[in-house]
Amino acid sequence: MWSGVLTILAGVIIAVDGSTSEIDLSYRHIKKEDFFVKIQHTLNFHELTELNLKGNEFDSFLDCSAKLDHLKSLDLAENQLQRFFFLCNDEYALEYLNISHNHLEYIDDQALNQRTNKLKVVDISHNRISVINETMIEHMKVLEFLSMAHNPVIDIHEKAFLTQKNLKHLDLANIGAEVIPNSLFRPLTNLTFLNISFNPITNIPFLPSSLLELDLSGTFILYPDNIILPQLARFHLNFMPNITGIVLNDFENFTMLEVLSMERCPILSEFRVWPPNNRILPRLHHLSVKGCDLETLNDDLRPIMQRIALVDLQNNPWHCDCRMQWVNRLNLSSELSREITCNTPEQHHGRLLSQIPNHDLVCLEISTTTYTAIWASMSVILIFLILTGVWLFWRGPLRHWRLPKRNGDTVSYKNVVESSNDLIRILVTDDRAEE
């Protein structure tokens, strides 16, 4: 056992500087018993500020067993942690804590508490946490970065972030939340990055106006409307299964937007500006709508496309006809037509739009005379069907109806037959009543 520890320490001593303020013990298959009983007594941990224990075999971490008085950075990612505690010191200098990719199911008051209130960065992603309650991080009042992505969360308390007014980066991607409380992000007045992608939500909650980057990718939102984010610079709407069309006029308040990404939206078939507005998205320099269901680009997009430095329109089922001629006429510096590979019509299948002369980009139009002939034919058929129906109606049941006459004639019944097991009666009546 000691030979294994000495091998670990030999590698560590090479990596440690003279003050032993940083120690890297990552990916060395260390168990907690080896660390707390043997390794920490061999190295000077008292003045240690950064400790990397990533990729080992810790199933728990208890501060009472370690001498981490001056520790500012602790990395416990990719272990087998089921619990961790900070209990024995009155206060810690810890600012960075990475406990991602572990087996944590909950974080109680003995984990992140008032003793660790100097934390600025906490990564709890890729664990098994199911509840984000109002006490989990309530003491982290100077927290700036928080990631809880990729946890099977089934409940989020609406006051979970009530005290995190300094939070700038929040990642809640793929936590399985069907509903995000509308007021959840309201206290986060300094938030600049928010990722709530790949959650089955259908409504957008309240969003802080301080946001610079927003990721709604993979959500079930039908359309990203009613969003007022005057400082937003990067907006991601990738893998949106329910969005069928985007009208850029709805983003006219995004005057600071620089990056707009709508990649791999399977039914996104409309992308346009209507009514035409040349002043929309004045700072946009990167637009990506690749891998969607676009067949054409309307001419109303011309002013925006001309000023965007980077446009990605690959892997769409483009229909190359006269409506795409304007794309070929754009300034070649944009190289927009070089990214468009035609899918239809058949004679242009697989060809780059830039390689097709404009006189070959034609539209099959139906003339006015043809439209008139079609409508006339449909009208004649409709009138014929109506007259035929009326004729059959009168020809059928009405001709058999016979009303009683004033001279006393009654309705006659012919060939009415009744039968039973022991009696057969045939009733035949004359057309006239007996005198």
C-alpha positions as CSV (number, residue, x, y, z in Angstrom):
1,M,0.0,0.0,0.0
2,W,2.8,2.5,1.0
3,S,4.6,1.8,-2.3
4,G,1.4,3.0,-4.2
5,V,1.2,6.1,-2.0
6,L,4.9,6.9,-2.6
7,T,4.3,6.5,-6.3
8,I,1.5,9.0,-6.1
9,L,3.5,11.5,-4.0
10,A,6.5,11.2,-6.4
11,G,4.3,12.5,-9.2
12,V,2.8,15.2,-7.0
13,I,6.1,16.6,-5.8
14,I,7.2,17.2,-9.3
15,A,4.0,19.1,-10.0
16,V,4.0,21.2,-6.9
17,D,5.8,24.5,-6.7
18,G,8.1,25.6,-3.8
19,S,5.3,27.0,-1.6
20,T,3.1,23.9,-2.0
21,S,0.1,26.1,-2.6
22,E,-1.2,23.9,-5.4
23,I,-1.4,20.1,-5.4
24,D,-2.8,18.0,-8.3
25,L,-3.8,14.4,-7.3
26,S,-6.3,13.9,-10.1
27,Y,-6.9,10.5,-11.8
28,R,-4.8,8.5,-9.4
29,H,-7.5,6.0,-8.1
30,I,-7.1,7.4,-4.6
31,K,-9.7,6.3,-1.9
32,K,-10.6,8.6,0.9
33,E,-8.9,6.4,3.4
34,D,-5.5,6.8,1.7
35,F,-6.0,10.5,1.4
36,F,-7.0,11.4,4.9
37,V,-4.9,8.9,6.8
38,K,-1.6,8.8,4.8
39,I,-1.3,11.4,2.0
40,Q,-2.3,14.5,3.8
41,H,0.2,13.8,6.6
42,T,3.0,13.4,4.1
43,L,2.4,16.7,2.3
44,N,1.9,20.2,3.9
45,F,-1.8,20.9,3.5
46,H,-2.0,23.7,6.1
47,E,-1.0,26.4,3.6
48,L,-2.6,24.8,0.6
49,T,-4.9,27.0,-1.5
50,E,-5.7,24.7,-4.5
51,L,-6.4,20.9,-4.3
52,N,-7.4,18.8,-7.3
53,L,-8.8,15.4,-6.4
54,K,-10.7,14.9,-9.7
55,G,-11.2,11.4,-11.1
56,N,-10.5,9.4,-7.9
57,E,-12.6,7.0,-5.8
58,F,-14.0,9.2,-2.9
59,D,-17.5,8.2,-1.8
60,S,-17.6,11.0,0.8
61,F,-15.6,14.0,1.9
62,L,-15.5,15.3,5.4
63,D,-13.5,18.5,6.2
64,C,-12.9,17.5,9.8
65,S,-10.4,14.9,8.5
66,A,-8.4,17.4,6.5
67,K,-6.3,20.4,7.3
68,L,-7.7,22.8,4.7
69,D,-7.6,26.1,6.5
70,H,-6.5,28.3,3.6
71,L,-8.0,26.2,0.7
72,K,-9.7,28.4,-2.0
73,S,-10.2,25.8,-4.7
74,L,-11.4,22.2,-4.3
75,D,-12.1,19.9,-7.3
76,L,-13.9,16.6,-6.4
77,A,-15.4,16.0,-9.8
78,E,-15.7,12.5,-11.3
79,N,-15.5,10.7,-8.0
80,Q,-18.2,8.5,-6.4
81,L,-19.4,11.1,-3.9
82,Q,-22.7,10.4,-2.1
83,R,-22.3,13.2,0.5
84,F,-19.8,15.9,1.5
85,F,-19.6,18.1,4.6
86,F,-18.0,21.3,5.8
87,L,-18.6,21.3,9.6
88,C,-15.5,21.7,11.6
89,N,-14.2,25.2,10.9
90,D,-16.1,28.3,11.7
91,E,-15.3,29.7,8.3
92,Y,-13.6,28.6,5.1
93,A,-11.8,30.6,2.5
94,L,-13.2,28.3,-0.2
95,E,-14.2,30.1,-3.4
96,Y,-14.3,27.4,-6.0
97,L,-16.0,24.0,-5.6
98,N,-16.5,21.4,-8.3
99,I,-18.5,18.3,-7.3
100,S,-19.9,17.5,-10.7
101,H,-20.2,14.0,-12.1
102,N,-20.8,12.3,-8.8
103,H,-23.7,10.4,-7.1
104,L,-25.1,13.1,-5.0
105,E,-28.9,12.9,-4.5
106,Y,-29.4,15.9,-2.3
107,I,-27.4,18.7,-0.7
108,D,-28.3,19.4,2.9
109,D,-27.6,22.1,5.4
110,Q,-24.3,20.4,6.5
111,A,-22.9,20.6,3.0
112,L,-23.2,24.2,1.6
113,N,-23.7,26.3,4.8
114,Q,-22.7,29.5,6.4
115,R,-19.2,28.2,6.8
116,T,-18.7,28.2,3.0
117,N,-20.3,31.6,2.3
118,K,-17.3,32.8,0.3
119,L,-18.0,30.5,-2.6
120,K,-18.1,32.2,-5.9
121,V,-18.2,29.1,-8.2
122,V,-20.1,25.9,-7.6
123,D,-20.6,23.1,-10.1
124,I,-23.1,20.4,-9.1
125,S,-23.9,19.2,-12.6
126,H,-24.2,15.6,-13.6
127,N,-25.5,14.2,-10.3
128,R,-28.7,12.7,-9.1
129,I,-30.3,15.7,-7.4
130,S,-34.1,15.7,-7.6
131,V,-35.1,18.9,-5.7
132,I,-33.8,22.4,-5.7
133,N,-35.2,23.9,-2.5
134,E,-35.0,27.4,-1.0
135,T,-32.2,26.4,1.6
136,M,-29.8,24.6,-0.7
137,I,-27.6,27.6,-1.5
138,E,-29.2,30.3,0.6
139,H,-25.9,31.1,2.3
140,M,-24.0,31.6,-1.0
141,K,-24.6,35.3,-1.2
142,V,-21.5,36.1,-3.2
143,L,-22.0,33.2,-5.7
144,E,-21.3,34.2,-9.3
145,F,-21.3,30.9,-11.2
146,L,-23.7,28.0,-10.6
147,S,-24.3,24.9,-12.7
148,M,-26.9,22.3,-11.8
149,A,-27.3,21.0,-15.3
150,H,-28.0,17.3,-16.1
151,N,-29.7,16.4,-12.8
152,P,-33.1,14.7,-12.7
153,V,-34.9,17.6,-11.0
154,I,-38.6,17.1,-10.4
155,D,-39.2,20.2,-8.2
156,I,-37.8,23.7,-8.1
157,H,-38.9,26.0,-5.3
158,E,-39.8,29.5,-6.6
159,K,-37.5,31.1,-4.0
160,A,-34.5,28.8,-4.6
161,F,-32.4,31.8,-5.8
162,L,-33.8,34.5,-3.6
163,T,-30.4,35.5,-2.1
164,Q,-28.2,35.1,-5.2
165,K,-28.3,38.7,-6.3
166,N,-24.6,38.5,-7.4
167,L,-25.2,35.4,-9.6
168,K,-24.0,36.0,-13.2
169,H,-23.9,32.5,-14.8
170,L,-26.7,30.0,-14.2
171,D,-26.9,26.6,-16.0
172,L,-30.0,24.6,-15.6
173,A,-29.8,22.6,-18.9
174,N,-31.4,19.2,-19.1
175,I,-32.8,19.0,-15.6
176,G,-36.2,17.5,-16.8
177,A,-38.2,20.5,-15.6
178,E,-41.6,20.6,-17.2
179,V,-42.5,23.9,-15.5
180,I,-40.1,26.6,-14.3
181,P,-41.7,29.0,-11.7
182,N,-42.4,32.3,-13.4
183,S,-40.7,34.3,-10.6
184,L,-37.7,32.0,-10.2
185,F,-35.2,34.3,-11.9
186,R,-36.6,37.6,-10.7
187,P,-34.1,38.1,-7.9
188,L,-31.1,37.6,-10.3
189,T,-30.7,41.2,-11.3
190,N,-27.0,40.7,-12.3
191,L,-27.5,37.5,-14.3
192,T,-25.8,37.7,-17.7
193,F,-25.8,34.0,-18.8
194,L,-28.8,31.6,-18.6
195,N,-29.1,28.1,-20.0
196,I,-32.5,26.4,-19.6
197,S,-32.1,24.3,-22.7
198,F,-33.4,20.7,-23.2
199,N,-36.1,21.0,-20.7
200,P,-39.7,20.1,-21.7
201,I,-41.1,23.5,-20.9
202,T,-43.7,25.2,-23.0
203,N,-43.7,28.7,-21.5
204,I,-40.8,31.1,-21.0
205,P,-40.6,32.4,-17.4
206,F,-39.7,35.9,-16.4
207,L,-36.2,36.7,-17.7
208,P,-33.8,39.3,-16.1
209,S,-33.2,42.3,-18.5
210,S,-29.4,42.0,-17.7
211,L,-29.0,38.9,-19.8
212,L,-26.3,38.8,-22.4
213,E,-26.7,35.2,-23.5
214,L,-29.8,33.0,-23.4
215,D,-30.1,29.3,-24.5
216,L,-33.7,27.9,-25.0
217,S,-32.6,25.1,-27.3
218,G,-34.4,21.8,-27.2
219,T,-37.5,23.2,-25.3
220,F,-41.1,22.7,-26.4
221,I,-41.8,26.4,-26.8
222,L,-44.0,27.2,-29.8
223,Y,-42.5,30.6,-30.4
224,P,-40.1,32.9,-28.5
225,D,-42.3,35.9,-28.3
226,N,-42.8,38.5,-25.6
227,I,-39.1,38.6,-24.8
228,I,-37.7,42.0,-23.9
229,L,-33.9,41.7,-23.4
230,P,-32.3,45.0,-24.6
231,Q,-28.7,43.8,-23.8
232,L,-29.0,40.3,-25.2
233,A,-25.9,39.5,-27.5
234,R,-26.3,35.7,-28.0
235,F,-29.5,33.9,-28.5
236,H,-29.7,30.1,-29.1
237,L,-32.8,28.3,-30.4
238,N,-31.3,25.0,-31.6
239,F,-33.2,21.7,-31.8
240,M,-36.6,23.3,-31.3
241,P,-39.2,20.6,-32.2
242,N,-42.3,22.9,-32.3
243,I,-41.1,26.0,-34.1
244,T,-42.4,26.2,-37.7
245,G,-41.4,29.7,-38.6
246,I,-39.3,32.8,-37.5
247,V,-40.2,36.3,-38.4
248,L,-37.2,38.5,-37.5
249,N,-39.5,41.5,-36.9
250,D,-40.3,39.9,-33.5
251,F,-36.6,40.4,-32.6
252,E,-36.6,44.1,-33.4
253,N,-36.0,45.0,-29.7
254,F,-32.7,42.9,-29.7
255,T,-30.6,45.9,-30.9
256,M,-27.5,44.4,-29.3
257,L,-27.9,40.9,-30.7
258,E,-24.7,39.6,-32.3
259,V,-25.2,35.8,-32.6
260,L,-28.5,34.1,-33.5
261,S,-28.5,30.3,-33.8
262,M,-31.5,28.2,-34.9
263,E,-29.8,25.0,-35.9
264,R,-31.5,21.6,-36.5
265,C,-35.1,22.7,-36.0
266,P,-36.9,19.9,-37.9
267,I,-40.1,21.8,-39.0
268,L,-38.7,25.3,-39.3
269,S,-39.8,26.0,-42.8
270,E,-40.3,29.8,-42.8
271,F,-37.7,32.4,-42.2
272,R,-38.3,36.0,-43.2
273,V,-38.7,39.7,-42.5
274,W,-42.3,41.0,-42.8
275,P,-43.1,43.7,-43.2
276,P,-39.7,44.7,-44.7
277,N,-37.5,46.5,-42.2
278,N,-33.9,47.3,-42.9
279,R,-33.1,48.4,-39.3
280,I,-33.8,45.0,-37.7
281,L,-30.8,43.4,-35.8
282,P,-28.2,46.1,-36.6
283,R,-25.3,44.3,-34.8
284,L,-26.0,40.8,-36.0
285,H,-22.8,39.2,-37.4
286,H,-23.4,35.5,-37.0
287,L,-26.5,33.7,-38.2
288,S,-27.0,30.0,-38.3
289,V,-30.1,28.3,-39.6
290,K,-28.5,25.0,-40.8
291,G,-30.2,21.6,-40.7
292,C,-33.8,22.9,-40.7
293,D,-36.6,22.6,-43.3
294,L,-36.1,25.7,-45.3
295,E,-36.8,25.6,-49.0
296,T,-36.5,29.2,-50.1
297,L,-35.3,32.6,-48.9
298,N,-37.5,35.6,-49.5
299,D,-36.1,38.8,-51.0
300,D,-37.1,40.7,-47.9
301,L,-34.0,39.2,-46.2
302,R,-31.6,40.9,-48.6
303,P,-30.7,43.9,-46.4
304,I,-29.9,41.8,-43.4
305,M,-28.0,39.1,-45.3
306,Q,-25.8,41.7,-47.0
307,R,-24.4,43.0,-43.7
308,I,-24.0,39.7,-41.8
309,A,-20.3,38.5,-41.8
310,L,-21.0,34.8,-41.1
311,V,-24.2,33.0,-42.4
312,D,-24.6,29.2,-42.2
313,L,-27.5,27.8,-44.2
314,Q,-26.3,24.3,-44.9
315,N,-28.3,21.1,-44.9
316,N,-31.7,22.5,-45.8
317,P,-33.9,21.1,-48.6
318,W,-33.5,24.1,-50.8
319,H,-35.8,24.6,-53.8
320,C,-33.8,26.5,-56.4
321,D,-36.2,28.5,-58.5
322,C,-36.6,32.2,-59.5
323,R,-37.2,33.2,-55.9
324,M,-33.5,32.4,-55.1
325,Q,-32.0,34.6,-57.9
326,W,-31.4,37.5,-55.5
327,V,-29.1,35.3,-53.5
328,N,-26.8,34.8,-56.5
329,R,-26.7,38.6,-57.0
330,L,-25.4,39.3,-53.5
331,N,-21.9,40.5,-52.9
332,L,-19.7,37.5,-53.3
333,S,-17.9,38.3,-50.0
334,S,-20.8,36.9,-48.1
335,E,-20.4,33.5,-50.0
336,L,-24.1,32.8,-49.1
337,S,-24.9,31.0,-52.3
338,R,-21.9,28.8,-51.9
339,E,-23.5,27.2,-48.8
340,I,-26.8,26.4,-50.5
341,T,-27.1,23.0,-52.1
342,C,-30.2,22.5,-54.1
343,N,-32.6,19.7,-53.4
344,T,-35.3,20.4,-55.9
345,P,-36.3,20.7,-58.8
346,E,-34.8,17.5,-60.1
347,Q,-32.6,19.2,-62.7
348,H,-30.7,21.1,-60.0
349,H,-30.6,18.4,-57.4
350,G,-27.2,18.3,-55.6
351,R,-25.8,21.4,-57.3
352,L,-24.6,24.5,-55.5
353,L,-26.8,27.5,-56.1
354,S,-23.7,29.5,-56.9
355,Q,-23.1,27.2,-59.9
356,I,-26.5,27.7,-61.5
357,P,-26.9,30.7,-63.9
358,N,-29.9,32.9,-62.9
359,H,-31.6,32.3,-66.3
360,D,-31.9,28.6,-65.2
361,L,-33.6,29.5,-62.0
362,V,-37.2,29.6,-63.2
363,C,-40.6,29.3,-61.5
364,L,-43.4,27.3,-62.9
365,E,-46.3,29.7,-62.9
366,I,-49.9,29.0,-63.8
367,S,-51.4,31.6,-66.1
368,T,-54.6,33.6,-65.5
369,T,-56.4,31.8,-68.3
370,T,-55.5,28.4,-66.7
371,Y,-56.8,29.6,-63.3
372,T,-60.1,30.7,-64.9
373,A,-60.5,27.4,-66.7
374,I,-59.9,25.4,-63.5
375,W,-62.4,27.5,-61.5
376,A,-65.0,27.2,-64.3
377,S,-64.6,23.4,-64.5
378,M,-65.0,23.1,-60.7
379,S,-68.1,25.2,-60.8
380,V,-69.7,23.1,-63.6
381,I,-68.9,19.9,-61.7
382,L,-70.4,21.3,-58.5
383,I,-73.6,22.4,-60.2
384,F,-73.9,19.0,-61.9
385,L,-73.5,17.2,-58.6
386,I,-76.2,19.4,-56.9
387,L,-78.7,18.9,-59.8
388,T,-78.0,15.1,-59.8
389,G,-78.6,15.0,-56.1
390,V,-81.9,16.9,-56.3
391,W,-83.1,14.6,-59.2
392,L,-82.3,11.4,-57.3
393,F,-84.0,12.7,-54.2
394,W,-87.3,13.4,-56.1
395,R,-87.0,10.3,-58.3
396,G,-86.5,8.0,-55.3
397,P,-88.7,8.0,-52.3
398,L,-91.1,10.9,-53.1
399,R,-92.7,9.2,-56.1
400,H,-94.0,6.3,-53.9
401,W,-95.8,8.6,-51.5
402,R,-99.5,8.6,-52.1
403,L,-101.8,10.9,-50.1
404,P,-105.4,10.0,-49.1
405,K,-108.1,11.3,-51.4
406,R,-111.2,13.2,-50.4
407,N,-113.6,10.5,-51.6
408,G,-112.5,8.2,-48.9
409,D,-109.8,6.2,-50.7
410,T,-107.3,4.9,-48.3
411,V,-103.7,3.9,-48.6
412,S,-103.4,0.3,-50.0
413,Y,-100.8,-2.3,-49.0
414,K,-99.7,-4.9,-51.4
415,N,-98.0,-8.1,-50.8
416,V,-97.7,-7.8,-47.0
417,V,-96.7,-11.2,-45.7
418,E,-96.6,-12.2,-42.1
419,S,-95.5,-15.6,-41.0
420,S,-95.1,-17.6,-37.8
421,N,-94.4,-21.2,-36.8
422,D,-98.0,-22.2,-36.7
423,L,-99.7,-19.7,-38.9
424,I,-99.1,-18.1,-42.3
425,R,-101.3,-15.3,-43.4
426,I,-101.2,-13.6,-46.6
427,L,-102.9,-10.3,-46.7
428,V,-103.7,-9.0,-50.1
429,T,-105.9,-6.0,-50.4
430,D,-107.4,-4.3,-53.4
431,D,-106.6,-0.9,-54.6
432,R,-110.1,0.1,-53.7
433,A,-111.9,-0.2,-50.3
434,E,-114.8,-2.6,-50.1
435,E,-118.2,-1.0,-50.7
